[in-house]
Amino acid sequence: MSSPDPLPVAEFHAPAFWLATPPGQREREWMLEGDFCRKGDEAWFVRGLLGLPLKGEQHRYLDIAVWVSVGREDYDRAREVQKTGQRGDLEEVYGFLATDISGYPGAVDLKAVLDFSAGRALQPLVLLEPTDHPLAKAQRDGMTRAEAEGWLRSAAD
């Protein structure tokens, strides 16, 4: 019996704060480029992969590309990793989730770690602080494939 196909990555192309800014204002105040976003000299964001394990499927995840707000120095270090392809001593960056994820109200501002040492390619993994929030529970306890597929369908709407 063959293993189920991998699920597609659900991608959020911009942080919630960028999306909340009126379009004309975005161009004046924001820079959005690939996995990096910043608002002038006041806010910095890096995108990583939040993996929700699939129950009963070893090493299979619902991957969601989410944004994490970080400090300026960490943002600059992460950009350097992307530019050079060398992680150097960059392993973990602490911040707060900056993506509004449907089905998980209140997820924005959850404490998060960008783990560069475990990242796929140069994109870091996003690890949430283990709390009782439903998204943190899903990352810790996993979800069924049917739940993941249902979330993907609802997120696409």
C-alpha positions as CSV (number, residue, x, y, z in Angstrom):
1,M,0.0,0.0,0.0
2,S,1.5,3.4,-1.0
3,S,1.7,6.3,1.4
4,P,-0.7,9.2,0.9
5,D,0.5,12.1,-1.3
6,P,2.1,15.1,0.5
7,L,-0.2,18.0,1.2
8,P,0.4,21.3,-0.5
9,V,2.1,24.1,1.5
10,A,-0.4,26.7,2.6
11,E,1.3,30.1,2.0
12,F,0.5,33.4,3.5
13,H,2.2,35.9,1.2
14,A,2.3,38.8,3.7
15,P,2.0,39.5,7.4
16,A,-1.4,40.4,8.9
17,F,-0.1,43.9,9.6
18,W,0.8,44.5,5.9
19,L,-2.6,43.2,4.9
20,A,-4.3,45.6,7.3
21,T,-2.6,48.6,5.7
22,P,-4.6,50.3,2.9
23,P,-3.0,49.4,-0.6
24,G,-1.9,53.0,-1.4
25,Q,-0.2,53.3,1.9
26,R,1.6,49.9,1.6
27,E,3.8,51.1,-1.3
28,R,4.9,54.1,0.7
29,E,5.5,52.4,4.0
30,W,6.3,48.7,3.4
31,M,8.9,46.5,1.7
32,L,7.7,43.0,0.9
33,E,10.2,40.7,-0.8
34,G,10.1,36.9,-0.7
35,D,10.3,35.7,2.9
36,F,11.1,39.2,4.3
37,C,8.9,42.2,5.0
38,R,9.5,45.4,6.9
39,K,7.7,48.6,7.7
40,G,10.3,51.4,7.5
41,D,12.4,51.3,10.7
42,E,9.7,50.1,13.0
43,A,8.7,46.5,12.2
44,W,10.4,43.5,10.7
45,F,9.0,40.1,9.7
46,V,10.5,36.8,8.5
47,R,8.5,33.9,6.9
48,G,9.0,30.3,8.0
49,L,7.3,27.0,7.9
50,L,4.9,26.1,10.7
51,G,4.5,22.3,10.6
52,L,1.4,20.5,12.0
53,P,2.1,16.8,12.2
54,L,-0.3,14.4,10.6
55,K,-1.5,11.7,13.0
56,G,-0.5,8.2,11.9
57,E,1.8,9.5,9.1
58,Q,5.4,9.5,10.1
59,H,7.3,12.6,9.0
60,R,4.2,14.1,7.2
61,Y,3.0,17.6,8.0
62,L,0.5,20.2,7.0
63,D,3.1,23.0,6.3
64,I,1.9,26.6,6.6
65,A,4.2,29.4,5.5
66,V,3.6,32.0,8.2
67,W,5.2,35.3,9.3
68,V,7.0,36.0,12.5
69,S,7.7,39.5,13.8
70,V,11.4,39.8,14.9
71,G,13.8,42.5,16.0
72,R,15.8,44.4,13.5
73,E,19.2,42.7,14.2
74,D,17.6,39.2,13.8
75,Y,15.9,40.4,10.6
76,D,19.3,41.6,9.2
77,R,21.0,38.3,10.2
78,A,18.2,36.2,8.6
79,R,18.5,38.3,5.3
80,E,22.3,37.6,5.4
81,V,21.6,33.9,5.7
82,Q,19.3,34.1,2.6
83,K,21.9,36.1,0.7
84,T,25.0,34.0,1.4
85,G,23.4,30.6,2.0
86,Q,25.5,30.3,5.2
87,R,23.8,30.1,8.6
88,G,26.9,30.8,10.6
89,D,25.9,30.9,14.2
90,L,22.2,31.7,13.5
91,E,20.1,29.0,15.0
92,E,17.1,30.5,16.7
93,V,15.3,33.8,16.5
94,Y,12.5,34.6,18.9
95,G,9.4,36.6,18.0
96,F,5.7,36.6,17.7
97,L,3.4,35.0,15.1
98,A,2.2,37.7,12.6
99,T,-0.2,35.7,10.5
100,D,-3.9,35.6,11.0
101,I,-4.7,31.9,10.4
102,S,-8.3,31.0,9.6
103,G,-9.8,28.6,12.1
104,Y,-7.3,29.7,14.7
105,P,-8.6,33.0,16.1
106,G,-6.1,34.8,18.3
107,A,-3.0,33.3,16.7
108,V,-1.4,36.6,16.0
109,D,1.1,37.5,18.7
110,L,1.6,33.9,19.9
111,K,5.2,33.5,21.0
112,A,7.3,31.8,18.3
113,V,10.8,30.7,17.5
114,L,12.3,30.6,14.1
115,D,14.5,27.6,14.1
116,F,17.1,28.0,11.4
117,S,19.1,24.8,12.4
118,A,16.1,22.6,11.6
119,G,14.8,24.5,8.6
120,R,14.3,23.0,5.2
121,A,16.7,24.6,2.8
122,L,17.2,28.1,4.2
123,Q,13.6,28.7,5.3
124,P,13.4,28.3,9.1
125,L,10.8,26.2,10.9
126,V,8.4,28.0,13.2
127,L,7.9,26.5,16.6
128,L,5.1,27.9,18.8
129,E,5.4,28.2,22.6
130,P,3.6,25.2,24.0
131,T,0.3,26.8,25.3
132,D,-3.4,25.8,25.3
133,H,-4.0,27.8,22.1
134,P,-5.6,25.5,19.5
135,L,-2.8,26.2,17.0
136,A,-0.1,25.4,19.5
137,K,-2.0,22.2,20.4
138,A,-2.2,21.2,16.8
139,Q,1.5,21.6,16.4
140,R,2.2,19.6,19.5
141,D,-0.5,16.9,19.2
142,G,-1.0,16.8,15.4
143,M,-4.2,16.5,13.3
144,T,-5.7,13.9,11.1
145,R,-5.3,14.0,7.3
146,A,-9.0,14.7,7.0
147,E,-8.7,17.7,9.4
148,A,-5.7,19.0,7.4
149,E,-7.5,18.6,4.1
150,G,-10.6,20.3,5.5
151,W,-8.6,23.2,6.8
152,L,-6.9,23.6,3.4
153,R,-10.3,23.7,1.6
154,S,-11.7,26.2,4.1
155,A,-8.5,28.4,3.9
156,A,-8.8,28.5,0.1
157,D,-12.3,30.0,0.3
